[in-house]
């Protein structure tokens, strides 16, 4: 009993989650799994926070749903799939690597490559341009005199 209490107390002191004491599961292993899953799910109201950190009512409902599914015997993956099936991929703070998210995952690399190619093209165009202005008629005549000598 004291170990459980210390474990729950340690979880509360490690961060400032929005999980209410009445939401905490009695089994520390299930609670740890619930906290891990909750940290990976986006609050649909706040959108910048996980449901573990949000005080929104929807986040609380999602936390309770996660705990309910875990106590019913679902695996972590089954819980995540269930939440995604109800709320869509946007609910995941870290989207899955799938065919439909390849652009999302590849965009940073594409931007770096496009930026590098743009710099190369710009540098080559700039190198081919003359840097000075055209010679005046007087300067051209003087240059021709010097070259004829």
Secondary structure, DSSP 8 states (H G I E B T S, - for coil): -HHHHHHHHHHHHHS-----GGG--SSHHHHHHHHHHHHHBB-TTTSSSBTTT--SHHHHHHHHHHHHHHHTT--HHHHHHHHHHHH-GGGBSS----GGGHHHHHHHHHHHHHHHHHHHHHHHHHHHS--S----HHHHHHHHHHHH-
